[in-house]
Amino acid sequence: MKLSQFKFKLPEELIAQYPTENRDECRLMVVNVRDKSIEHHVFKDVLNYFDEGDVMIFNDTRVFPARLYGNKEKTGAKIEVFLLRELNVDNKFWDVLVEPARKIRIGNKLYFGEDESMVAEVIDNTTSRGRTLRFLYDGPHDEFKDILYSMGLTPLPDYIKRPAEKEDAERYQCIYAEKEGAVMAPAAGLHFSRELMKRLEIKGVEQGFLTLHCGRGNFKDIDVEDLTKHRMDSEEMIVDEKLVELVNAAKDRNSKVCAVGTSVLRALASSVCMNGHLMTYSGWTNKFIFPPYDFSVCTSLISNFHMPLSTMLMMVAAFGGYDLVMKAYEVAVKEKYRFGCYGDAMIVIR
């Protein structure tokens, strides 16, 4: 497959800038791979496609307030710092992206907060935009993290053309989010309300959880036409014994298994055995999935509508088949579905 095969015209006004009022009341497109049908519903109708004993797998990663604005020493220049991950707890080293990168060099100090009480020193250049910062704070680590996060903003994707607001701290987070470490929400999970989760439970649909800390690499531009030459950034993930037992039992009794989001799909593909069963895994994955790809665990996928040329679109196309998924996206544009993390959803059923 070529990069250009995933280009389509997306009108700017279809990129959702705000979420729907209620999580489970966005639109839902139902794409059936077997009969190539496309239907239109409301998201909470997803309940109708599952029965007792079926399994839904969610990503319980939690987004932290990763976007900071600081000032450079001496010049006072405004610098955006995007926290990626903590590298060393004792020394308070963080892997970050900085903009504008050309202004920041090793040895520079950055000041954060209204009183500029939080100070960081640049100690390494990792990429053209990336840096390693050492935060100069002598207090306990928990206190440091609380202060740092109080200065941060919700890291909304760049296609949302507005500053993060107070409400985003709650809405750009799945209701079951638990394990901190993501800088990008697993967006398919944003549509699940507490009421819908309860209704699934009452119906007997089992709920399993894995952790994959979604990183900025999902939004990184692919700069090669030949997709076999693209390299994904690594993301930390955990598939534990409890989930393995739940999914393998469902597979053995031929129950449905649904991945809620492309991050779940990637994690499952990174921890599958030769016989199509899951095995436990704790580590990192840089798996890049694009058509054609043989999926052996899931029978369905819930996903948002993704941007042109994105790795998430490629993964959905690998799951549902390139021609059908691109046709569904054509229908979505025509029917004015909302795109992006705050947009509408689709379920692909195989």
Sine and cosine of phi, psi and omega as CSV:
sin_phi,cos_phi,sin_psi,cos_psi,sin_omega,cos_omega
0.00,0.00,0.53,-0.85,0.00,-1.00
-0.94,-0.33,0.49,-0.87,0.02,-1.00
-0.82,0.57,-0.68,0.73,-0.08,-1.00
-0.90,0.44,-0.30,0.95,0.03,-1.00
-0.95,0.30,-0.17,0.99,-0.01,-1.00
-0.94,-0.35,0.36,0.93,0.05,-1.00
-1.00,-0.08,0.72,-0.69,0.11,-0.99
-0.51,-0.86,0.35,-0.94,-0.06,-1.00
-0.99,0.11,0.90,-0.44,0.00,-1.00
-0.90,-0.44,0.95,-0.31,0.03,-1.00
-0.86,0.50,0.68,-0.73,-0.06,-1.00
-0.81,0.58,-0.60,0.80,-0.08,-1.00
-0.94,0.33,-0.18,0.98,0.03,-1.00
-1.00,0.02,-0.10,1.00,0.05,-1.00
-1.00,0.08,0.93,-0.36,-0.10,-0.99
-0.89,0.45,0.79,-0.61,0.03,-1.00
-0.99,-0.13,-0.31,0.95,0.04,-1.00
-0.67,-0.74,0.45,-0.89,0.04,-1.00
-0.97,0.25,0.26,-0.96,0.13,-0.99
-0.91,0.41,0.35,-0.94,-0.07,-1.00
-0.87,0.50,-0.70,0.71,0.03,-1.00
-0.92,-0.40,0.71,-0.71,-0.11,-0.99
-0.80,0.60,-0.70,0.71,-0.15,-0.99
-1.00,-0.08,0.27,0.96,-0.04,-1.00
-0.90,-0.43,0.35,0.93,0.17,-0.99
-0.97,0.26,0.07,-1.00,0.03,-1.00
-0.99,0.16,0.45,-0.89,0.02,-1.00
-0.76,-0.65,0.86,-0.52,0.13,-0.99
-1.00,-0.09,0.77,-0.63,0.02,-1.00
-0.96,-0.27,0.90,-0.44,-0.04,-1.00
-0.93,-0.38,0.89,-0.45,-0.02,-1.00
-0.98,-0.22,0.90,-0.44,-0.07,-1.00
-0.93,0.36,-0.56,0.83,-0.10,-0.99
-0.92,0.38,-0.72,0.70,-0.02,-1.00
-0.95,-0.31,0.12,0.99,0.06,-1.00
0.88,0.48,0.40,0.92,-0.03,-1.00
-1.00,0.07,0.43,-0.90,0.06,-1.00
-0.75,-0.66,0.86,-0.52,-0.01,-1.00
-0.84,-0.54,0.30,-0.96,-0.06,-1.00
-0.84,-0.54,0.80,-0.60,-0.05,-1.00
-0.63,-0.78,-0.13,-0.99,0.15,-0.99
-0.97,-0.24,0.51,-0.86,-0.18,-0.98
-0.83,0.56,-0.64,0.77,-0.06,-1.00
-0.90,0.43,-0.22,0.98,0.09,-1.00
-0.94,0.34,-0.15,0.99,0.01,-1.00
-0.84,0.55,-0.44,0.90,0.04,-1.00
-0.81,0.59,-0.55,0.83,-0.09,-1.00
-0.94,0.33,-0.20,0.98,-0.08,-1.00
-0.99,-0.16,0.15,0.99,-0.03,-1.00
-0.71,-0.70,0.47,-0.88,-0.05,-1.00
-0.81,-0.59,0.10,-0.99,0.05,-1.00
-0.84,0.54,0.75,-0.66,0.01,-1.00
1.00,-0.08,-0.25,0.97,0.09,-1.00
-0.95,0.31,0.34,-0.94,-0.08,-1.00
-0.82,-0.57,0.74,-0.67,0.16,-0.99
-0.94,-0.35,0.73,-0.68,-0.02,-1.00
-0.93,-0.37,0.81,-0.59,-0.05,-1.00
-0.91,-0.40,0.42,-0.91,0.10,-1.00
-0.98,-0.18,0.91,-0.41,-0.10,-0.99
-1.00,-0.06,0.35,0.94,0.08,-1.00
-0.89,0.46,0.46,-0.89,-0.01,-1.00
-0.86,-0.51,0.76,-0.65,0.00,-1.00
-0.98,0.21,0.70,-0.71,0.09,-1.00
-0.95,-0.32,0.37,-0.93,-0.08,-1.00
-0.95,0.31,1.00,0.07,-0.26,-0.97
-1.00,0.03,-0.21,0.98,-0.08,-1.00
-0.99,-0.15,0.87,-0.49,0.00,-1.00
-0.87,-0.49,0.46,-0.89,0.14,-0.99
-0.84,-0.54,0.80,-0.60,-0.01,-1.00
-0.75,-0.66,-0.04,-1.00,0.02,-1.00
-0.82,-0.57,0.65,-0.76,0.02,-1.00
-0.98,0.21,0.61,-0.79,0.02,-1.00
-0.86,0.51,0.48,-0.88,0.06,-1.00
0.94,0.34,-0.86,0.51,-0.08,-1.00
-0.99,0.14,-0.45,0.89,-0.06,-1.00
0.96,0.28,0.16,0.99,-0.02,-1.00
-0.85,0.53,0.67,-0.74,0.00,-1.00
-0.97,0.25,0.78,-0.63,-0.05,-1.00
-0.80,-0.60,0.76,-0.65,0.13,-0.99
-1.00,0.00,0.77,-0.63,0.04,-1.00
-0.88,-0.48,0.84,-0.55,0.01,-1.00
-0.95,-0.32,0.94,-0.34,-0.01,-1.00
-0.94,0.34,0.78,-0.63,0.05,-1.00
-0.98,-0.19,-0.84,0.55,0.06,-1.00
-0.30,-0.95,0.43,-0.90,0.03,-1.00
-0.99,0.17,0.80,-0.60,-0.06,-1.00
-1.00,-0.08,-0.54,0.84,-0.07,-1.00
-0.49,-0.87,0.91,-0.42,-0.07,-1.00
-0.92,0.40,-0.72,0.70,-0.08,-1.00
-0.89,0.45,-0.66,0.75,-0.05,-1.00
-1.00,-0.09,-0.05,1.00,0.01,-1.00
0.85,0.53,0.71,0.70,0.09,-1.00
-1.00,0.06,0.70,-0.71,0.04,-1.00
-0.76,-0.65,0.64,-0.77,0.16,-0.99
-1.00,0.08,0.82,-0.57,-0.10,-0.99
-0.66,-0.75,0.30,-0.95,0.25,-0.97
-0.95,-0.31,0.58,-0.81,0.02,-1.00
-0.79,-0.61,0.58,-0.81,0.10,-1.00
-0.68,-0.74,0.73,-0.68,-0.11,0.99
-0.98,0.21,0.78,-0.63,-0.12,-0.99
-0.91,0.42,-0.52,0.85,-0.09,-1.00
-0.90,0.43,-0.31,0.95,-0.04,-1.00
-1.00,0.00,-0.13,0.99,-0.15,-0.99
-0.91,-0.40,0.84,-0.54,-0.01,-1.00
-0.80,-0.60,0.26,-0.97,0.05,-1.00
-0.84,0.55,0.72,-0.69,-0.01,-1.00
0.99,-0.15,-0.33,0.95,0.04,-1.00
-0.91,0.41,0.56,-0.83,0.10,-0.99
-0.95,-0.31,0.60,-0.80,0.04,-1.00
-0.86,-0.51,0.62,-0.79,-0.04,-1.00
-0.89,-0.45,0.72,-0.70,-0.06,-1.00
-0.83,-0.56,0.42,-0.91,0.03,-1.00
1.00,-0.03,0.37,-0.93,-0.03,-1.00
-0.87,0.49,-0.57,0.82,0.01,-1.00
-0.99,-0.14,0.13,0.99,0.01,-1.00
0.82,0.58,0.60,0.80,-0.07,-1.00
-0.99,0.17,-0.35,0.94,0.03,-1.00
-0.99,-0.14,0.85,-0.53,-0.07,-1.00
-0.87,-0.49,0.65,-0.76,0.08,-1.00
-0.74,-0.67,0.55,-0.84,0.02,-1.00
-0.90,-0.43,0.70,-0.71,0.04,-1.00
-0.98,0.20,0.86,-0.51,-0.05,-1.00
-0.91,-0.42,-0.14,0.99,-0.01,-1.00
-0.34,-0.94,0.52,-0.85,0.18,-0.98
-0.97,-0.26,0.85,-0.53,-0.03,-1.00
-0.97,-0.23,-0.60,0.80,0.06,-1.00
-0.62,-0.78,-0.13,-0.99,0.02,-1.00
-0.89,0.45,-0.54,0.84,0.02,-1.00
-0.95,-0.31,-0.38,0.92,-0.13,-0.99
-0.99,0.12,0.51,-0.86,0.03,-1.00
-0.58,-0.81,0.31,-0.95,0.22,-0.97
-0.94,-0.34,0.81,-0.59,0.03,-1.00
-0.95,-0.30,0.58,-0.82,0.18,-0.98
-0.92,-0.40,0.89,-0.46,0.03,-1.00
-0.99,0.15,0.76,-0.65,-0.08,-1.00
-1.00,-0.09,1.00,0.06,-0.05,-1.00
-0.63,-0.78,0.80,-0.61,-0.13,-0.99
-1.00,-0.07,-0.20,0.98,-0.08,-1.00
-0.97,0.24,-0.03,-1.00,0.02,-1.00
-0.86,0.50,0.47,-0.88,-0.08,-1.00
-0.89,0.46,-0.66,0.75,0.00,-1.00
-0.88,0.48,-0.65,0.76,0.03,-1.00
-0.90,0.43,-0.67,0.74,0.04,-1.00
-0.86,0.51,-0.73,0.68,-0.02,-1.00
-0.89,0.45,-0.66,0.75,0.00,-1.00
-0.87,0.49,-0.70,0.71,-0.01,-1.00
-0.92,0.39,-0.70,0.71,-0.01,-1.00
-0.86,0.51,-0.73,0.68,-0.04,-1.00
-0.94,0.35,-0.48,0.88,0.04,-1.00
-0.92,0.40,-0.37,0.93,0.02,-1.00
-1.00,0.00,-0.23,0.97,-0.11,-0.99
-1.00,0.03,0.33,-0.94,0.05,-1.00
-0.91,-0.42,0.40,-0.92,0.08,-1.00
-0.86,0.51,0.79,-0.61,-0.09,-1.00
-0.99,0.14,0.94,0.33,0.02,-1.00
-0.89,0.45,0.53,-0.85,0.04,-1.00
-0.87,0.49,0.42,-0.91,-0.06,-1.00
-0.90,0.43,-0.37,0.93,0.00,-1.00
-0.97,0.25,-0.15,0.99,0.15,-0.99
-1.00,0.02,0.95,-0.32,-0.19,-0.98
-1.00,-0.03,0.82,0.58,0.06,-1.00
-0.42,-0.91,0.39,-0.92,0.07,-1.00
-0.93,0.37,0.48,-0.88,0.09,-1.00
-0.89,0.45,0.66,-0.76,0.02,-1.00
-0.93,-0.36,0.16,-0.99,-0.06,-1.00
-0.83,0.56,-0.66,0.75,-0.05,-1.00
-0.91,0.42,-0.43,0.91,-0.03,-1.00
-0.90,0.44,-0.48,0.87,0.00,-1.00
-0.84,0.54,-0.52,0.86,0.00,-1.00
-0.99,-0.11,-0.64,0.77,-0.10,-1.00
-0.98,0.21,-0.46,0.89,0.05,-1.00
-1.00,-0.01,0.73,0.68,-0.05,-1.00
-0.40,-0.92,0.76,-0.65,0.07,-1.00
-0.93,0.36,0.52,-0.85,-0.07,-1.00
-0.92,0.39,-0.36,0.93,-0.01,-1.00
-0.98,-0.20,0.16,0.99,-0.02,-1.00
-0.86,0.51,0.72,-0.69,-0.11,-0.99
-0.67,-0.74,-0.70,0.71,-0.16,-0.99
-0.98,-0.18,0.95,-0.31,-0.09,-1.00
-0.90,0.43,0.66,-0.75,0.07,-1.00
0.34,-0.94,-0.11,0.99,-0.05,-1.00
-1.00,-0.10,0.53,-0.85,0.16,-0.99
-0.92,-0.39,0.15,0.99,0.04,-1.00
-0.56,-0.83,0.78,-0.63,-0.03,-1.00
-0.96,0.29,0.62,-0.79,0.17,-0.99
-0.96,0.29,1.00,-0.04,-0.34,-0.94
-0.89,0.45,-0.51,0.86,-0.01,-1.00
-0.87,0.49,-0.51,0.86,0.00,-1.00
-0.97,0.26,-0.25,0.97,-0.04,-1.00
-0.91,0.42,-0.31,0.95,-0.06,-1.00
-1.00,0.10,-0.14,0.99,-0.06,-1.00
-1.00,0.03,0.88,-0.48,0.07,-1.00
-1.00,-0.05,0.23,-0.97,0.07,-1.00
-0.88,0.47,-0.59,0.80,0.01,-1.00
-0.90,0.44,-0.70,0.72,-0.01,-1.00
-0.92,0.39,-0.65,0.76,0.04,-1.00
-0.87,0.49,-0.63,0.77,0.01,-1.00
-0.92,0.38,-0.66,0.75,0.01,-1.00
-0.91,0.42,-0.60,0.80,0.08,-1.00
-0.90,0.44,-0.67,0.74,0.01,-1.00
-0.88,0.47,-0.71,0.70,0.00,-1.00
-0.88,0.47,-0.60,0.80,0.00,-1.00
-0.95,0.30,-0.25,0.97,0.02,-1.00
1.00,-0.10,0.21,0.98,0.06,-1.00
-0.98,0.19,0.86,-0.52,-0.07,-1.00
-0.99,0.16,0.56,-0.83,-0.06,-1.00
-0.89,-0.45,0.85,-0.53,0.04,-1.00
-0.89,-0.46,0.41,-0.91,-0.06,-1.00
-0.73,-0.68,0.66,-0.75,0.20,-0.98
-0.78,-0.62,0.11,-0.99,0.02,-1.00
-0.81,-0.59,0.82,-0.57,0.19,-0.98
-0.68,-0.73,0.90,-0.44,-0.06,-1.00
-0.99,0.17,0.98,-0.19,-0.09,-1.00
-0.92,0.39,0.78,-0.63,-0.07,-1.00
-0.94,-0.34,0.04,-1.00,-0.01,-1.00
-0.93,0.37,-0.29,0.96,-0.02,-1.00
-0.86,0.51,-0.39,0.92,0.03,-1.00
-0.91,0.42,-0.41,0.91,-0.01,-1.00
-0.98,-0.20,0.01,1.00,-0.04,-1.00
-0.94,0.35,0.73,-0.68,0.02,-1.00
-0.89,0.46,0.69,-0.72,0.12,-0.99
-1.00,0.08,0.83,-0.56,-0.11,-0.99
-0.94,-0.34,0.33,0.94,0.07,-1.00
-0.79,-0.62,0.64,-0.77,0.03,-1.00
-0.96,0.27,-0.58,0.81,0.02,-1.00
-1.00,0.10,0.94,-0.34,-0.12,-0.99
-0.91,0.41,-0.37,0.93,0.02,-1.00
-0.92,0.40,-0.27,0.96,-0.03,-1.00
-1.00,-0.10,-0.06,1.00,0.00,-1.00
-0.99,0.13,0.63,-0.77,0.04,-1.00
-0.88,-0.47,0.83,-0.55,0.04,-1.00
-0.97,0.22,0.50,-0.87,0.19,-0.98
-0.94,0.34,0.53,-0.85,0.01,-1.00
-0.97,0.24,0.59,-0.81,0.05,-1.00
-0.78,-0.62,0.63,-0.77,-0.02,-1.00
-0.98,0.19,0.66,-0.75,-0.05,-1.00
-0.55,-0.84,0.40,-0.91,0.05,-1.00
-0.65,-0.76,0.83,-0.56,0.19,-0.98
-0.89,-0.46,0.92,-0.39,-0.13,-0.99
-0.99,-0.12,0.09,-1.00,-0.07,-1.00
-0.88,0.48,-0.60,0.80,-0.02,-1.00
-0.87,0.49,-0.70,0.71,0.02,-1.00
-0.93,0.36,-0.66,0.75,0.00,-1.00
-0.84,0.55,-0.73,0.69,0.00,-1.00
-0.90,0.43,-0.66,0.75,-0.01,-1.00
-0.89,0.46,-0.75,0.66,-0.06,-1.00
-0.95,0.32,-0.69,0.72,-0.03,-1.00
-0.91,0.42,-0.57,0.82,0.07,-1.00
-0.91,0.41,-0.64,0.76,0.04,-1.00
-0.90,0.43,-0.65,0.76,0.04,-1.00
-0.88,0.47,-0.67,0.74,-0.06,-1.00
-0.91,0.41,-0.48,0.88,0.01,-1.00
-0.98,-0.18,0.18,0.98,0.03,-1.00
0.88,0.47,0.52,0.85,0.12,-0.99
-0.99,0.17,0.31,-0.95,0.02,-1.00
-0.97,0.26,0.55,-0.84,0.08,-1.00
-0.78,-0.62,0.86,-0.51,-0.07,-1.00
-0.91,-0.41,0.78,-0.63,0.12,-0.99
-1.00,0.00,0.84,-0.54,0.05,-1.00
-1.00,-0.03,1.00,0.01,0.06,-1.00
0.96,-0.27,0.42,-0.91,-0.01,-1.00
-0.93,0.36,-0.44,0.90,0.04,-1.00
-0.91,0.41,-0.62,0.78,0.06,-1.00
-0.91,0.41,-0.68,0.73,0.01,-1.00
-0.86,0.50,-0.67,0.74,0.00,-1.00
-0.92,0.40,-0.68,0.73,-0.01,-1.00
-0.90,0.44,-0.67,0.75,0.00,-1.00
-0.91,0.41,-0.65,0.76,0.01,-1.00
-0.92,0.40,-0.40,0.92,0.00,-1.00
-1.00,0.06,-0.14,0.99,-0.07,-1.00
-0.74,-0.67,0.45,0.89,-0.02,-1.00
-0.99,-0.11,0.59,-0.81,0.04,-1.00
-1.00,0.05,0.06,-1.00,0.02,-1.00
-0.90,0.44,-0.51,0.86,-0.06,-1.00
-1.00,0.03,0.17,0.99,0.03,-1.00
1.00,0.10,0.06,1.00,0.08,-1.00
-1.00,-0.07,0.28,-0.96,0.03,-1.00
-1.00,0.03,0.42,-0.91,0.19,-0.98
-0.75,-0.66,0.39,-0.92,0.01,-1.00
-0.92,0.40,0.51,-0.86,0.02,-1.00
-0.43,-0.90,0.69,-0.72,0.11,-0.99
-0.65,-0.76,0.89,-0.45,-0.06,-1.00
0.24,-0.97,-0.65,-0.76,-0.08,-1.00
-0.82,-0.58,0.50,-0.86,0.09,-1.00
-0.72,-0.69,0.65,-0.76,0.14,-0.99
-0.82,-0.58,0.48,0.88,-0.05,-1.00
-0.89,0.46,0.78,-0.63,0.03,-1.00
-0.91,-0.41,0.89,-0.45,-0.11,-0.99
-0.94,-0.35,0.82,-0.57,0.08,-1.00
-0.55,-0.84,0.29,-0.96,-0.07,-1.00
-0.92,0.40,0.53,-0.85,-0.18,0.98
-0.99,0.10,0.47,-0.88,0.01,-1.00
-0.51,-0.86,0.66,-0.75,-0.05,-1.00
-0.99,-0.13,0.96,-0.29,0.03,-1.00
-1.00,-0.05,0.74,-0.67,-0.07,-1.00
-0.88,-0.48,-0.10,1.00,-0.06,-1.00
-0.98,-0.19,-0.78,0.62,-0.17,-0.99
-1.00,-0.04,0.56,-0.83,0.10,-0.99
-0.97,-0.24,-0.21,0.98,0.05,-1.00
-0.46,-0.89,0.33,-0.95,-0.02,-1.00
-0.65,-0.76,0.78,-0.63,0.15,-0.99
-0.98,-0.18,0.74,-0.67,-0.05,-1.00
-0.49,-0.87,0.38,-0.93,0.17,-0.99
-0.99,0.13,0.04,-1.00,0.10,-0.99
-1.00,-0.03,0.86,-0.52,-0.18,-0.98
-0.99,-0.14,0.23,-0.97,-0.02,-1.00
-0.94,0.33,0.44,-0.90,0.13,-0.99
-0.83,0.55,0.56,-0.83,0.09,-1.00
0.91,0.41,0.25,0.97,-0.06,-1.00
-1.00,0.00,0.47,-0.88,0.03,-1.00
-0.91,0.42,-0.50,0.87,0.01,-1.00
-0.93,0.38,-0.66,0.75,0.08,-1.00
-0.87,0.50,-0.67,0.74,0.00,-1.00
-0.88,0.47,-0.61,0.79,0.01,-1.00
-0.93,0.37,-0.66,0.75,0.04,-1.00
-0.89,0.46,-0.66,0.75,0.02,-1.00
-0.90,0.43,-0.55,0.83,0.05,-1.00
-0.92,0.39,-0.58,0.81,-0.04,-1.00
-0.98,0.21,-0.70,0.72,-0.08,-1.00
-0.99,-0.10,-0.14,0.99,-0.09,-1.00
0.99,-0.11,0.75,-0.66,-0.12,-0.99
-0.83,0.56,-0.79,0.62,-0.11,-0.99
-0.89,0.46,-0.70,0.71,-0.04,-1.00
-0.93,0.38,-0.68,0.73,-0.04,-1.00
-0.92,0.39,-0.67,0.74,0.02,-1.00
-0.92,0.39,-0.53,0.85,0.10,-1.00
-0.91,0.40,-0.67,0.74,0.02,-1.00
-0.88,0.48,-0.63,0.78,0.03,-1.00
-0.92,0.39,-0.59,0.81,0.06,-1.00
-0.89,0.46,-0.70,0.72,0.05,-1.00
-0.90,0.44,-0.66,0.75,-0.02,-1.00
-0.87,0.50,-0.68,0.73,0.03,-1.00
-0.91,0.42,-0.70,0.72,-0.02,-1.00
-0.89,0.46,-0.65,0.76,-0.05,-1.00
-1.00,0.03,0.10,1.00,0.06,-1.00
0.87,0.50,0.69,0.72,0.20,-0.98
-0.92,0.39,0.43,-0.90,-0.01,-1.00
-1.00,-0.08,0.73,-0.69,-0.09,-1.00
-0.98,-0.20,0.32,-0.95,0.09,-1.00
1.00,-0.05,-0.04,-1.00,-0.12,-0.99
-0.89,0.46,-0.50,0.87,0.01,-1.00
-0.99,-0.13,0.21,0.98,-0.07,-1.00
-1.00,-0.04,-0.42,-0.91,-0.04,-1.00
-1.00,0.03,-0.02,-1.00,-0.11,-0.99
-0.76,-0.65,0.30,-0.95,0.15,-0.99
-0.72,-0.69,0.46,-0.89,0.20,-0.98
-0.85,-0.52,0.78,-0.62,0.04,-1.00
-0.97,-0.23,0.86,-0.50,-0.05,-1.00
-0.93,-0.36,0.79,-0.61,-0.02,-1.00
-0.95,-0.32,0.00,0.00,0.00,0.00
